[in-house]
């Protein structure tokens, strides 16, 4: 019974059917009929003109987005637990050709405007230091917390005032939207976001991510960077077809709601004493002893040790109800 990561979830039926439908002769790279529809489909979803590029990994999406917003001699402000800092093996620095990450703090991996302002204030305005060029946040965060439209807009206002690009790592963007029930636009361009790494793989896609630029002019140079980075796939239609299929009929939201609902059931089982963070998306962080963790594994549950005395459980769009019920009962019995 696997609760290790939503990266391990199955591809959803709609994504697989889309791959099958795209399995016919068409133009290579991104000139195919599916790739050509991405801009229009994402523009409709976000209620504004966007430029959308598929890539095969979230790390590439984040790196390409930051390269569009930050020069090699600049700096990206982010949380010290951000995925771009902790889990991408220096990819942001690689894609930007050397930009520096400036790390801030905040509960649940969330950044507040005052924190960002104070972090930027530590940099002297002279040629000897890398100047802040962009802000990157994650929604839902690495600890499963969600930025509201108001919180995102407050950061967006700060970015505008200071001339910073604003990037949103949306590996679990669908889970955030499903949680809040707001329009996707409210968490992105209406709040000042310039670029979104829109995650589909964790939510039922098969190596399919989408880089969305709310300033479409940023896409021109990014197309060259994508090629240079080895992410211009010869048969990109398979990625584009999945993204389109998951947008149609709000499959992306259906999948995210299912994952969130399963996480809520586990959170209720854990109760307030064991929960380390509020459960607002599909990640649950729980206090467990070494013995308790071993007992859960002995009963067949797969999960991630998150430091001494802590465990992370992640639910997916396809988490089996019986498995969720079994884990909930096991947590209650600890």
C-alpha positions in Angstrom: 0.0 0.0 0.0 2.0 2.9 -1.4 1.9 6.4 0.1 5.5 7.2 -0.7 5.0 9.8 -3.5 2.4 10.9 -6.1 5.2 10.6 -8.6 4.6 6.9 -8.4 0.9 7.1 -9.3 -0.5 5.4 -12.4 -1.1 7.5 -15.5 -4.8 8.2 -15.6 -7.0 6.6 -18.3 -7.6 9.9 -20.1 -3.8 10.5 -20.4 -3.2 7.0 -21.7 -6.1 7.3 -24.2 -4.6 10.6 -25.4 -1.2 8.9 -26.0 -2.9 6.2 -28.1 -4.9 8.8 -30.1 -1.7 10.7 -30.8 0.1 7.5 -31.9 -0.1 8.4 -35.6 2.0 10.2 -38.1 2.2 14.0 -37.6 4.8 16.7 -37.7 7.8 16.3 -35.3 8.9 18.3 -32.3 6.3 20.9 -31.4 4.7 21.5 -34.8 2.0 18.9 -34.4 -1.7 19.5 -34.1 -1.7 18.8 -30.3 1.2 21.1 -29.5 -0.3 23.9 -31.6 -3.5 23.8 -29.5 -1.7 24.3 -26.2 -1.6 28.1 -26.2 -5.3 28.3 -26.9 -6.3 25.7 -24.3 -4.2 27.2 -21.6 -5.3 30.7 -22.5 -8.9 29.6 -22.1 -8.2 28.0 -18.8 -6.4 31.1 -17.4 -8.7 33.6 -19.1 -5.8 35.5 -20.6 -3.3 35.1 -23.5 -0.5 32.8 -22.5 2.4 30.9 -24.2 2.6 27.2 -23.2 5.5 24.8 -23.7 5.5 21.2 -22.8 8.6 19.7 -21.1 9.1 16.2 -19.6 10.0 17.1 -16.0 9.1 19.6 -13.4 12.8 20.3 -12.8 13.2 21.4 -16.4 10.1 23.5 -16.2 11.4 25.3 -13.1 14.8 25.8 -14.5 13.6 27.1 -17.9 11.1 29.5 -16.1 13.8 30.9 -13.9 16.2 31.3 -16.8 13.6 33.4 -18.5 13.2 35.6 -15.4 16.7 35.8 -14.0 20.1 36.6 -15.7 23.2 34.7 -14.8 24.4 37.5 -12.6 21.1 37.7 -10.7 19.6 36.0 -7.7 16.3 34.1 -7.1 14.6 34.5 -3.8 13.0 31.3 -2.5 12.2 29.3 0.7 15.1 27.3 2.0 13.0 24.2 1.8 11.9 24.9 -1.8 12.2 22.1 -4.3 14.5 24.2 -6.5 16.9 24.4 -3.5 16.6 21.0 -1.9 15.7 18.6 -4.6 16.9 19.7 -8.1 20.6 19.0 -7.9 21.6 22.6 -8.9 19.3 22.6 -12.0 18.2 26.2 -11.5 21.8 27.3 -11.3 22.5 25.2 -14.4 19.6 26.5 -16.5 20.3 30.2 -15.5 24.0 29.8 -16.1 24.9 30.6 -12.5 22.2 32.6 -10.8 22.3 32.4 -7.0 19.5 31.2 -4.8 18.8 33.4 -1.8 17.0 31.4 1.0 14.3 32.7 3.3 12.3 31.1 6.1 8.6 30.6 6.9 6.4 28.1 8.5 5.2 25.3 6.2 7.7 26.4 3.4 5.6 29.6 2.8 7.1 33.0 2.3 5.6 36.2 3.5 6.2 39.6 1.8 8.0 40.9 4.9 10.4 38.0 4.8 11.1 38.4 1.1 11.6 42.2 1.6 14.1 41.5 4.5 15.9 38.9 2.4 16.3 41.3 -0.5 17.5 44.0 1.8 20.5 42.0 2.8 22.0 42.6 -0.7 24.0 45.7 -1.3 23.1 47.6 -4.5 26.6 47.3 -6.1 28.4 45.3 -8.7 30.0 43.1 -6.1 26.8 41.2 -5.2 24.3 39.3 -7.3 21.1 41.4 -7.4 17.7 39.9 -6.7 15.9 39.3 -10.0 13.1 36.9 -9.3 11.0 35.3 -6.6 9.9 31.7 -6.7 7.2 30.1 -4.5 5.6 26.7 -4.5 1.8 26.2 -4.4 1.0 23.8 -2.8 4.2 24.0 -0.8 6.7 21.3 -0.1 4.8 20.8 3.2 1.4 20.7 1.6 0.2 24.2 2.5 -1.6 26.4 0.1 -1.1 30.0 -0.8 -4.4 31.8 -1.1 -5.0 34.3 -3.9 -4.6 37.1 -1.4 -1.3 35.8 -0.1 0.0 35.3 -3.7 -1.2 38.8 -4.7 0.7 40.4 -1.8 3.9 38.7 -3.0 3.1 39.8 -6.5 2.7 43.4 -5.5 6.1 43.2 -3.8 7.6 41.8 -7.0 6.1 44.6 -9.1 7.4 47.2 -6.7 10.9 45.8 -6.7 11.1 44.8 -10.4 11.3 41.1 -9.6 10.1 38.3 -11.9 7.5 36.0 -10.2 7.7 32.3 -10.7 5.3 29.7 -9.3 6.4 26.1 -9.0 3.0 24.4 -9.5 4.0 20.7 -9.2 0.9 20.4 -7.2 -0.9 23.4 -8.6 -4.0 21.3 -9.3 -4.2 20.4 -5.6 -4.0 24.0 -4.6 -6.8 25.0 -7.0 -8.9 22.1 -5.9 -8.5 23.0 -2.2 -9.4 26.7 -2.7 -12.1 26.3 -5.4 -10.9 29.5 -7.0 -10.2 30.3 -10.7 -6.6 29.3 -11.8 -6.2 32.9 -12.8 -6.6 34.1 -9.2 -3.5 32.1 -8.1 -1.4 33.2 -11.1 -1.4 36.2 -13.4 -4.1 38.1 -11.5 -1.8 37.9 -8.5 1.2 39.0 -10.5 2.8 35.6 -11.5 4.8 35.8 -14.7 5.6 32.1 -15.2 4.0 28.8 -13.9 5.4 25.3 -13.9 2.1 23.5 -14.2 2.5 19.9 -13.0 0.6 17.1 -14.6 2.8 14.1 -13.9 2.0 13.9 -10.1 -1.7 14.3 -11.0 -2.0 11.5 -13.5 0.1 12.4 -16.5 3.0 10.4 -17.9 6.2 12.6 -18.0 4.1 15.6 -19.0 4.6 19.0 -17.6 3.6 22.4 -18.9 5.5 25.7 -18.7 3.0 28.6 -18.9 4.1 32.1 -19.5 1.7 34.9 -18.6 4.1 37.2 -20.4 4.0 35.4 -23.7 7.1 37.2 -25.0 9.2 35.2 -22.5 8.6 32.1 -24.5 10.6 33.1 -27.6 14.1 32.7 -26.0 12.8 29.8 -23.9 12.1 27.7 -27.0 15.8 27.9 -27.8 16.8 27.1 -24.1 14.4 24.1 -24.2 16.2 22.7 -27.3 19.6 23.4 -25.9 18.7 21.7 -22.7 17.6 18.5 -24.5 13.9 18.9 -23.8 12.6 19.5 -27.3 11.3 15.9 -27.7 10.9 14.6 -31.3 7.5 13.3 -30.5 6.2 16.0 -28.2 2.7 15.4 -29.4 2.4 12.6 -26.8 3.0 15.2 -24.0 0.7 17.8 -25.5 -2.1 15.3 -26.1 -2.0 14.3 -22.4 -2.1 17.9 -21.2 -5.1 18.7 -23.5 -6.9 15.5 -22.4 -6.5 16.3 -18.7 -7.7 19.9 -19.2 -10.8 18.8 -21.1 -13.7 18.0 -18.7 -11.5 19.2 -15.8 -9.9 15.8 -15.4 -6.9 17.6 -13.7 -9.3 19.0 -11.0 -11.1 15.7 -10.6 -7.8 13.9 -10.0 -6.6 16.6 -7.6 -9.8 16.5 -5.6 -9.6 12.7 -5.2 -6.0 13.0 -3.9 -6.9 15.9 -1.5 -10.0 14.0 -0.2 -7.9 10.9 0.6 -5.3 13.1 2.5 -8.1 14.7 4.5 -9.2 11.3 5.7 -5.7 10.5 6.8 -5.4 13.8 8.6 -8.6 13.2 10.5 -7.2 9.8 11.6 -4.0 11.3 12.7 -5.6 14.1 14.7 -4.0 17.3 15.9 -1.4 15.8 18.2 0.4 13.9 15.5 0.0 16.3 12.6 3.1 18.5 12.0 1.5 20.7 9.4 -2.1 21.5 8.4 -3.3 19.2 5.6 -4.4 21.4 2.8 -3.4 19.4 -0.3 -2.3 15.8 -0.6 0.7 15.5 1.7 0.4 14.5 5.4 3.3 14.9 7.8 3.0 12.9 11.0 4.9 12.4 14.2 5.8 8.8 14.7 8.4 7.0 16.7 10.9 4.6 15.1 9.0 1.7 16.5 5.7 3.1 15.1 7.1 3.6 11.7 8.4 0.0 11.7 5.0 -1.3 12.8 3.3 0.6 9.9 5.8 -0.8 7.4 5.3 -4.3 8.8 1.6 -3.9 7.9 2.5 -3.2 4.3 2.5 0.7 4.2 5.1 2.4 2.1 6.0 6.0 3.0 8.9 8.4 3.4 10.9 9.0 6.6 11.0 12.8 7.0 13.8 13.1 9.6 13.9 11.5 13.0 10.4 11.0 14.4 8.5 12.2 11.3 6.9 10.5 8.4 5.4 11.8 5.1 2.4 10.2 3.5 1.3 11.3 0.0 -2.0 10.4 -1.5 -2.6 10.3 -5.3 -5.5 10.6 -7.7 -5.6 6.8 -7.7 -5.1 6.0 -4.0 -7.4 3.0 -3.4 -10.1 3.7 -0.9 -9.4 0.4 0.9 -5.7 1.3 1.3 -6.6 4.8 2.6 -9.1 3.2 5.1 -6.5 0.7 6.2 -3.8 3.4 6.7 -6.3 5.6 8.6 -7.2 2.7 10.9 -3.5 1.9 11.4 -2.7 5.5 12.3 -5.6 5.6 14.8 -4.3 2.4 16.4 -0.8 3.7 17.1 
